[in-house]
């Protein structure tokens, strides 16, 4: 397997495992309140359950473990997303992913992303304090840290190691804007921070700005009819479908399109990164779930 092909595969593989925890340098989501197009009348809403209180209380101690497959390899990698209460009145969200089995013997990779989050708006959303990443590829380790200073309206970042040049940067933030890292966005979306979660609703979520443009994550919630047509009754463990469109550069090439299947309780149970170059569809399924509150569907149902 050529190195370039493997890099493309791993980018898509980890992207699928993370669902929204995008494995790219300085990737983060800027949440603009009430974004998107209004859903049509009568469209059914997904249940963003806020009855348990704050966003931190809702998802604390949740752990989601995903099995990722591609081509003939059903178990090519494992990805885990979790949220824990931290110190200094913050929360620590962590995403780890690593290759396993035959793929790991061909090309070992392990990614770790850690976001330090704080609750704002009376506990109704997360904002990012810092976002750290560590990527190990065949023994070479590269690290990066992005820090947010809202008092100064500055985002600073640095990366080092892995046989590459050290890099640093500073980006000015717009007044009044809130920028979320991918893990913050993962929980904010499920909590309903970006607006009502309805069938046919469209969300356009800007990522951290680059020098010449601001990439966006495009997300559309499919209708019940579209869901039924696409699944053909073969995904009884899922209730809703979100169609996601990402920058093609995250894949190296390919469509940049991902289908994400949720339970009614907004637990993402399956994702399919479509038409990844050289590999076709990359599949991620929820394998295990550790959680402190009752959910409609359980992890054991996915893939059965």
C-alpha positions as CSV (number, residue, x, y, z in Angstrom):
1,X,0.0,0.0,0.0
2,X,1.6,3.3,-1.1
3,X,2.2,5.9,1.6
4,X,0.0,8.5,-0.2
5,X,-2.8,6.1,-0.5
6,X,-2.5,5.1,3.1
7,X,-2.6,8.7,4.2
8,X,-5.8,9.3,2.3
9,X,-7.3,6.2,3.8
10,X,-6.4,7.1,7.4
11,X,-7.7,10.7,7.0
12,X,-11.1,9.3,6.0
13,X,-10.9,6.5,8.5
14,X,-10.2,8.7,11.5
15,X,-12.7,11.3,10.3
16,X,-15.4,8.7,10.2
17,X,-14.5,7.3,13.7
18,X,-14.6,10.8,15.2
19,X,-17.9,11.7,13.5
20,X,-17.4,15.4,14.1
21,X,-14.0,15.3,15.7
22,X,-12.1,16.2,12.6
23,X,-8.5,15.1,12.5
24,X,-7.0,18.2,10.8
25,X,-4.6,20.9,12.0
26,X,-6.3,23.7,13.8
27,X,-9.7,22.4,12.8
28,X,-12.5,23.9,15.0
29,X,-16.1,24.9,14.5
30,X,-17.5,28.4,14.9
31,X,-21.1,28.3,16.0
32,X,-23.3,31.1,14.8
33,X,-26.6,31.1,16.7
34,X,-29.7,30.3,14.7
35,X,-27.9,29.4,11.5
36,X,-29.4,27.4,8.6
37,X,-32.5,27.3,6.6
38,X,-35.9,27.0,8.3
39,X,-37.4,23.5,8.0
40,X,-40.6,23.0,6.2
41,X,-43.9,23.1,8.2
42,X,-44.7,19.8,9.8
43,X,-41.2,18.5,9.8
44,X,-40.5,16.2,12.7
45,X,-37.9,17.4,15.3
46,X,-35.1,15.4,16.7
47,X,-35.1,15.3,20.5
48,X,-32.2,17.4,21.9
49,X,-32.8,16.4,25.5
50,X,-31.9,19.3,27.9
51,X,-34.0,18.0,30.7
52,X,-30.9,16.8,32.6
53,X,-29.7,20.4,33.0
54,X,-26.5,21.9,31.6
55,X,-24.7,20.6,28.6
56,X,-21.9,19.3,30.8
57,X,-24.3,17.4,33.1
58,X,-26.0,16.0,30.0
59,X,-22.9,14.4,28.5
60,X,-20.5,14.0,31.4
61,X,-19.1,10.4,31.6
62,X,-20.5,9.5,28.2
63,X,-18.1,7.3,26.2
64,X,-18.7,6.2,22.6
65,X,-16.5,3.6,21.0
66,X,-16.5,3.2,17.2
67,X,-15.3,0.3,15.0
68,X,-14.1,1.5,11.6
69,X,-13.9,-0.6,8.5
70,X,-13.0,-0.2,4.8
71,X,-12.8,-2.5,1.8
72,X,-12.3,-6.1,3.1
73,X,-11.3,-4.9,6.6
74,X,-14.3,-4.6,9.0
75,X,-12.1,-3.8,11.9
76,X,-9.4,-1.4,10.6
77,X,-9.4,1.1,13.5
78,X,-11.0,2.0,16.8
79,X,-12.1,5.5,17.8
80,X,-13.3,6.6,21.2
81,X,-15.0,9.9,22.2
82,X,-15.5,10.8,25.8
83,X,-16.4,13.7,28.2
84,X,-15.2,14.0,31.8
85,X,-15.5,16.7,34.4
86,X,-12.2,18.5,34.8
87,X,-10.7,21.0,37.2
88,X,-11.2,24.8,37.2
89,X,-15.0,24.4,36.5
90,X,-14.3,23.0,33.0
91,X,-14.8,19.8,31.1
92,X,-12.3,17.6,29.2
93,X,-13.4,16.1,25.9
94,X,-11.1,13.4,24.4
95,X,-11.0,11.6,21.1
96,X,-8.5,8.8,20.5
97,X,-8.2,6.7,17.4
98,X,-5.7,4.0,16.5
99,X,-5.3,1.4,13.7
100,X,-5.7,-2.3,14.6
101,X,-5.1,-5.7,13.1
102,X,-3.7,-6.0,9.6
103,X,-3.9,-2.3,8.9
104,X,-1.9,-1.5,12.0
105,X,0.8,-3.9,10.8
106,X,1.0,-2.1,7.5
107,X,0.9,1.4,8.8
108,X,0.5,2.2,12.5
109,X,-1.2,5.5,13.5
110,X,-2.7,6.8,16.7
111,X,-4.4,10.2,17.1
112,X,-5.3,11.8,20.4
113,X,-7.3,15.1,20.6
114,X,-8.1,16.8,23.9
115,X,-10.4,19.8,24.3
116,X,-10.7,21.8,27.5
117,X,-14.2,23.3,27.4
118,X,-16.2,25.6,29.6
119,X,-19.9,26.1,29.9
120,X,-21.4,29.5,29.0
121,X,-24.9,31.0,28.6
122,X,-25.9,29.5,32.0
123,X,-24.6,26.1,31.0
124,X,-26.4,25.9,27.6
125,X,-23.3,25.6,25.4
126,X,-19.6,24.7,25.4
127,X,-16.9,27.1,24.3
128,X,-13.2,26.0,23.8
129,X,-10.4,27.1,26.1
130,X,-7.8,25.0,24.3
131,X,-7.5,22.1,21.8
132,X,-4.5,19.8,21.8
133,X,-3.6,17.1,19.3
134,X,-1.0,14.3,19.3
135,X,-0.4,12.2,16.2
136,X,1.9,9.2,16.1
137,X,2.7,7.6,12.7
138,X,5.1,4.7,12.8
139,X,6.9,6.0,15.9
140,X,7.1,9.6,14.8
141,X,5.1,12.0,17.0
142,X,3.8,15.4,16.1
143,X,1.9,17.6,18.6
144,X,-0.1,20.8,18.4
145,X,-1.9,23.2,20.7
146,X,-4.5,25.8,19.9
147,X,-5.5,28.3,22.6
148,X,-8.4,30.8,22.7
149,X,-8.1,34.2,24.4
150,X,-11.5,35.8,24.1
151,X,-10.4,38.8,26.2
152,X,-7.9,39.7,23.5
153,X,-9.9,38.2,20.6
154,X,-6.9,36.1,19.7
155,X,-6.3,32.5,18.7
156,X,-2.8,31.2,19.0
157,X,-1.4,27.9,17.8
158,X,1.8,26.0,17.6
159,X,2.9,22.6,16.3
160,X,6.1,20.6,16.6
161,X,7.8,17.3,16.3
162,X,7.3,14.4,13.9
163,X,10.4,15.3,11.8
164,X,8.7,18.5,10.5
165,X,9.5,22.2,11.1
166,X,8.0,23.8,14.2
167,X,5.2,26.2,13.4
168,X,3.4,29.0,15.3
169,X,0.6,31.4,14.4
170,X,-1.8,34.0,15.6
171,X,-5.3,34.7,14.2
172,X,-7.4,37.6,15.2
173,X,-11.0,36.7,16.1
174,X,-14.0,38.7,15.2
175,X,-15.8,40.6,18.0
176,X,-18.7,38.6,19.3
177,X,-17.8,35.4,17.5
178,X,-17.5,32.0,19.3
179,X,-15.2,29.4,17.8
180,X,-15.7,25.8,18.8
181,X,-13.2,23.0,18.3
182,X,-14.6,19.8,16.7
183,X,-15.3,18.1,20.0
184,X,-17.2,21.1,21.4
185,X,-19.2,21.1,18.1
186,X,-19.9,17.4,18.6
187,X,-21.7,18.1,21.9
188,X,-23.1,21.5,21.0
189,X,-24.9,20.1,17.9
190,X,-26.4,17.2,19.9
191,X,-27.5,19.6,22.6
192,X,-29.2,21.9,20.1
193,X,-26.9,24.9,20.4
194,X,-26.9,25.7,16.7
195,X,-30.6,25.9,16.5
196,X,-33.6,23.5,16.4
197,X,-32.7,20.1,15.2
198,X,-35.4,19.3,12.6
199,X,-35.9,17.2,9.5
200,X,-34.9,19.2,6.4
201,X,-32.9,21.7,8.6
202,X,-29.7,22.9,7.1
203,X,-26.7,24.0,9.2
204,X,-23.6,25.8,7.8
205,X,-20.9,25.8,10.5
206,X,-17.7,27.7,9.8
207,X,-14.4,26.2,11.0
208,X,-11.4,28.2,12.2
209,X,-10.5,30.8,9.6
210,X,-7.5,30.3,7.4
211,X,-5.6,33.2,5.8
212,X,-7.7,33.3,2.6
213,X,-11.0,31.7,3.5
214,X,-13.1,30.2,6.2
215,X,-14.1,26.5,5.5
216,X,-17.6,25.4,6.4
217,X,-19.2,22.2,7.6
218,X,-22.5,21.7,5.8
219,X,-25.0,19.5,7.6
220,X,-28.5,18.7,6.5
221,X,-31.0,16.5,8.4
222,X,-32.9,14.2,6.0
223,X,-36.6,13.8,6.0
224,X,-38.2,10.5,7.3
225,X,-39.0,9.6,3.7
226,X,-35.4,10.1,2.6
227,X,-34.2,8.1,5.6
228,X,-36.5,5.2,4.8
229,X,-35.5,5.2,1.1
230,X,-31.8,5.2,1.9
231,X,-31.8,2.6,4.7
232,X,-34.5,0.3,3.1
233,X,-35.3,-0.9,6.6
234,X,-31.8,-2.3,7.1
235,X,-30.8,0.0,10.0
236,X,-33.3,-0.6,12.8
237,X,-30.8,0.8,15.4
238,X,-31.0,4.3,13.9
239,X,-33.8,6.9,13.7
240,X,-32.4,9.8,11.8
241,X,-29.9,10.7,9.1
242,X,-27.7,13.7,8.9
243,X,-25.9,14.4,5.6
244,X,-22.6,16.1,6.1
245,X,-20.4,17.8,3.5
246,X,-16.8,18.7,4.3
247,X,-13.9,20.3,2.5
248,X,-12.4,17.8,0.1
249,X,-8.9,18.6,1.4
250,X,-9.8,16.7,4.5
251,X,-9.8,13.5,2.4
252,X,-7.0,14.5,0.0
253,X,-9.7,14.0,-2.6
254,X,-13.1,12.3,-2.9
255,X,-16.5,13.7,-2.3
256,X,-16.1,14.9,1.3
257,X,-19.6,13.6,2.0
258,X,-20.5,11.6,5.1
259,X,-23.9,10.1,6.2
260,X,-24.3,10.0,9.9
261,X,-27.1,8.0,11.5
262,X,-28.5,9.0,14.9
263,X,-30.8,7.5,17.5
264,X,-33.8,9.5,18.7
265,X,-31.7,10.4,21.7
266,X,-29.1,11.9,19.3
267,X,-26.4,9.2,19.8
268,X,-24.5,8.8,16.5
269,X,-24.5,5.1,15.9
270,X,-23.1,4.8,12.4
271,X,-21.3,7.0,9.8
272,X,-20.3,6.3,6.2
273,X,-17.6,8.5,4.5
274,X,-18.6,8.1,0.8
275,X,-16.4,7.7,-2.3
276,X,-13.0,8.1,-0.6
277,X,-10.4,7.9,-3.3
278,X,-8.8,4.4,-3.7
279,X,-11.1,3.0,-1.0
280,X,-14.7,3.7,-1.7
281,X,-16.9,4.0,1.4
282,X,-15.3,4.1,4.8
283,X,-17.7,2.8,7.5
284,X,-17.8,3.6,11.2
285,X,-20.2,1.8,13.7
286,X,-20.8,2.4,17.4
287,X,-19.5,-0.7,19.2
288,X,-19.7,0.3,22.8
289,X,-21.4,2.9,24.9
290,X,-20.8,4.0,28.4
291,X,-23.4,6.5,29.6
292,X,-25.1,7.7,32.8
293,X,-28.6,8.2,31.4
294,X,-31.2,6.0,29.6
295,X,-31.1,6.1,25.8
296,X,-33.7,4.8,23.5
297,X,-31.2,2.6,21.5
298,X,-28.2,0.8,22.8
299,X,-24.8,0.2,21.2
300,X,-25.3,-3.5,21.0
301,X,-28.0,-3.0,18.4
302,X,-25.7,-1.3,15.9
303,X,-24.5,-3.7,13.3
304,X,-26.6,-6.7,14.6
